[in-house]
């Protein structure tokens, strides 16, 4: 029994629905041996998936990027997500999808004719509370030591795990990573800056995972009259930003009010964040 995990919850594994406690994968699965697989997480509010098409499109991009072929079409993924939500009986929840290259003799080269392992589970989603939204988060900076294919949502997350542990040991909520002096992202989120009312974000590239909220924030910025500038952002610009914020499926959109022990701007959530947050909440309410 794993603490804090509902082993009676229903999961999907290679075509079957099982209790989580009964789901088993071979130790020769390449996801276990090599981290050879990808994943995605679809949030749902009141039982309705949020931006599911975008999440499944990214899932398909990641599968194609590492040449894993699955028999499930987009419609099959959609039905699987909806079925898991229905079976769970949960309102606000997260549907976790993972696909590995499958079970094979341990060898670095891709095995031939090996069916992938497809696993999905669902967990309750506790949305960020009022304190995080109204008081903001604290972060520290660190070098980005990860590989150069961060646009692939890979299960090989050791670099992200080390970054998150760096934040834990520093007693803060998250890290802000820099590669060659320019902003990349957090341990498990996209990072945004605002200066003089303009929203700034790193450009889409192999150096960041394009979070689904990336396109969402572009849309919200346009809807609220906020100019958005996607370009390389220097470490000095981050240090001197009027506002910092982060976004992810689990954190939604939250302000960063302390950076390396110093207040960001006024030390309180700023106007760019407030307007974007209002738009985010509206998008959820309109599901």
C-alpha positions in Angstrom: 0.0 0.0 0.0 1.4 3.4 -1.0 0.5 6.2 1.5 -1.9 8.8 0.3 -2.8 6.9 -2.8 -6.3 5.4 -3.4 -5.4 1.9 -4.5 -9.1 1.2 -5.2 -9.3 3.9 -7.8 -9.9 2.7 -11.4 -7.1 2.9 -13.9 -6.6 1.9 -17.5 -3.8 -0.4 -18.6 -3.4 -1.8 -22.1 -7.1 -2.0 -22.8 -8.3 -3.1 -19.3 -9.9 -1.2 -16.4 -8.4 -2.2 -13.1 -8.0 -1.2 -9.5 -4.8 0.9 -9.2 -3.6 -1.6 -6.6 -3.9 -4.5 -9.2 -2.3 -2.7 -12.1 1.2 -4.2 -12.8 3.9 -3.4 -15.4 6.9 -5.6 -16.2 10.3 -4.5 -14.8 11.5 -4.8 -18.4 9.2 -2.1 -19.5 11.3 0.5 -21.3 9.6 3.3 -19.4 11.0 1.7 -16.2 14.4 0.8 -17.6 15.2 3.8 -19.8 12.5 6.4 -19.1 11.5 5.7 -22.7 8.1 7.1 -22.9 5.9 10.2 -22.8 3.0 11.5 -20.7 0.4 14.3 -20.5 -2.1 15.4 -17.9 -5.6 16.6 -18.8 -7.3 18.7 -16.1 -11.1 18.6 -15.7 -13.4 21.0 -13.8 -16.8 19.8 -12.7 -16.3 16.7 -14.7 -15.5 18.5 -18.0 -12.0 18.3 -19.5 -10.3 21.7 -20.0 -8.6 22.3 -23.3 -8.5 18.5 -24.0 -7.8 18.9 -27.7 -4.6 20.9 -27.0 -3.4 18.3 -24.4 -4.1 15.4 -26.8 -2.4 17.2 -29.7 0.7 17.6 -27.5 0.5 14.0 -26.6 0.5 13.0 -30.2 3.4 15.4 -31.0 5.5 13.8 -28.2 4.7 10.3 -29.4 5.7 11.2 -32.9 8.9 12.9 -31.7 10.2 9.7 -30.2 8.6 7.4 -32.8 6.2 5.5 -30.6 3.2 4.3 -32.6 -0.1 3.5 -30.9 -3.4 2.2 -32.2 -5.5 4.8 -30.4 -6.8 7.6 -32.6 -7.7 11.1 -31.3 -11.3 10.0 -30.8 -10.2 6.9 -28.8 -8.1 9.2 -26.5 -11.1 11.5 -26.0 -13.4 8.6 -25.1 -10.8 7.2 -22.7 -10.4 10.5 -20.9 -14.2 11.0 -20.6 -14.7 7.4 -19.5 -12.2 7.6 -16.7 -13.7 10.8 -15.4 -17.2 9.2 -15.5 -15.9 6.1 -13.7 -14.1 8.1 -11.0 -17.2 10.2 -10.1 -14.8 13.1 -9.5 -15.6 16.7 -10.4 -12.3 18.5 -10.3 -9.7 16.0 -11.3 -6.5 15.2 -13.4 -6.3 12.5 -16.0 -2.7 11.3 -16.3 -1.8 9.5 -19.6 1.5 7.7 -20.0 2.8 5.7 -23.0 6.1 3.8 -23.0 7.7 1.9 -25.8 6.7 -1.3 -24.1 8.3 -4.5 -22.7 11.5 -5.8 -24.4 14.9 -7.2 -23.7 17.1 -4.4 -22.3 18.9 -2.9 -25.3 19.2 0.8 -26.1 18.0 0.5 -29.7 14.3 0.5 -30.4 12.8 -3.0 -30.2 10.9 -4.2 -33.2 7.2 -5.3 -33.1 6.8 -4.4 -29.4 3.4 -3.0 -28.4 3.6 0.1 -26.3 2.4 0.2 -22.7 -0.6 2.6 -22.3 -1.5 3.6 -18.8 -4.0 6.2 -17.6 -5.1 7.1 -14.1 -7.2 9.8 -12.5 -6.6 11.8 -9.3 -8.5 14.5 -7.5 -7.5 18.0 -8.4 -7.2 20.5 -5.5 -7.1 23.9 -7.1 -4.7 26.6 -5.9 -6.0 28.3 -2.8 -6.7 31.9 -2.0 -3.3 32.4 -0.3 -1.4 31.4 -3.4 -3.6 33.5 -5.6 -3.7 36.6 -3.4 -0.2 36.5 -1.8 1.8 34.9 -4.5 4.7 32.4 -4.5 8.4 32.6 -3.7 11.0 31.3 -6.1 14.8 31.0 -6.5 16.8 31.0 -9.7 19.1 28.2 -10.9 20.9 27.0 -14.1 18.9 24.9 -16.4 20.9 21.6 -16.6 18.3 19.5 -18.5 18.7 18.0 -22.0 18.0 19.9 -25.2 14.6 18.4 -26.1 12.5 19.9 -23.5 9.6 20.3 -25.9 9.0 16.5 -25.6 6.8 15.8 -22.6 9.0 12.8 -21.6 8.8 10.6 -18.5 12.5 11.1 -18.2 12.1 13.9 -15.6 15.3 13.6 -13.5 16.4 17.1 -14.4 13.0 18.4 -13.3 13.0 16.3 -10.2 16.4 17.8 -9.2 15.1 21.3 -9.8 12.1 20.7 -7.7 14.2 19.3 -4.9 16.4 22.4 -5.1 13.3 24.5 -4.5 12.2 22.3 -1.6 15.7 22.5 0.1 15.6 26.3 -0.4 12.3 26.5 1.3 10.5 28.1 -1.7 7.6 27.1 -4.0 9.4 26.8 -7.3 12.6 27.5 -9.3 13.2 29.8 -12.3 15.7 28.2 -14.6 18.1 30.0 -17.0 20.1 28.5 -19.9 23.0 30.6 -21.1 21.7 33.6 -19.2 18.1 33.5 -20.7 14.9 32.4 -19.1 13.7 28.9 -19.8 11.0 27.6 -17.3 10.3 26.3 -13.9 10.7 22.7 -12.6 7.2 21.9 -13.8 5.7 25.1 -15.1 6.1 27.9 -17.6 7.4 31.2 -16.3 6.2 34.7 -17.4 7.3 38.2 -16.8 5.6 41.6 -17.2 7.2 44.9 -17.7 5.4 48.2 -18.3 2.1 46.4 -18.8 3.6 44.0 -21.5 3.5 40.2 -20.9 6.8 38.5 -21.8 7.4 34.9 -22.4 10.3 32.8 -23.8 9.7 31.9 -27.4 8.5 28.4 -28.4 11.5 26.2 -28.9 13.1 22.9 -27.9 14.4 24.6 -24.7 10.9 24.8 -23.1 7.9 22.6 -22.8 5.1 24.5 -24.5 2.6 24.3 -21.7 -1.1 24.3 -22.9 -1.5 27.5 -20.9 1.0 29.1 -23.3 -1.6 29.4 -26.1 -4.2 30.1 -23.5 -2.3 33.1 -22.1 -1.8 34.4 -25.6 -5.5 34.3 -26.1 -6.3 35.9 -22.7 -3.8 38.6 -23.3 -5.4 39.4 -26.7 -8.9 39.4 -25.1 -7.9 41.8 -22.3 -5.8 44.2 -24.4 -2.4 43.1 -23.0 0.4 43.2 -25.5 2.3 39.8 -25.5 5.9 39.6 -26.6 7.5 36.2 -27.1 11.3 36.6 -27.2 14.5 35.6 -25.3 14.3 37.1 -21.8 17.6 37.8 -20.0 18.2 37.0 -16.3 18.5 40.8 -15.7 15.1 41.4 -17.2 13.6 38.8 -14.9 15.3 40.4 -11.9 13.9 43.8 -12.9 10.4 42.7 -13.9 7.3 44.5 -12.6 5.6 41.1 -12.3 6.4 37.4 -12.5 4.0 34.6 -12.7 3.9 30.9 -13.5 1.4 28.6 -15.2 0.7 24.9 -15.4 -2.2 22.4 -15.5 -2.0 21.9 -11.7 -1.1 25.4 -10.7 -3.3 27.2 -13.3 -1.9 30.7 -13.2 -0.3 32.1 -10.1 1.7 35.2 -9.2 5.3 35.1 -8.1 5.9 37.8 -5.5 9.3 36.9 -4.1 12.3 36.2 -6.3 15.7 35.2 -4.8 14.5 36.6 -1.4 13.5 40.0 -2.8 10.0 41.4 -3.6 8.9 41.3 -7.2 7.7 44.8 -8.1 5.5 46.0 -5.3 5.6 42.5 -3.6 2.0 42.0 -4.5 0.2 40.5 -7.5 0.2 43.0 -10.3 -2.4 44.3 -12.8 -1.3 42.0 -15.7 -1.7 38.9 -13.5 -5.0 40.1 -12.1 -6.5 40.6 -15.6 -5.1 37.3 -16.9 -6.4 35.5 -13.8 -9.9 36.9 -14.3 -9.8 35.7 -17.9 -8.6 32.2 -16.8 -11.4 31.9 -14.3 -13.9 32.9 -16.9 -12.6 30.3 -19.3 -13.1 27.6 -16.7 -16.6 28.9 -15.8 -17.6 28.8 -19.4 -16.8 25.0 -19.8 
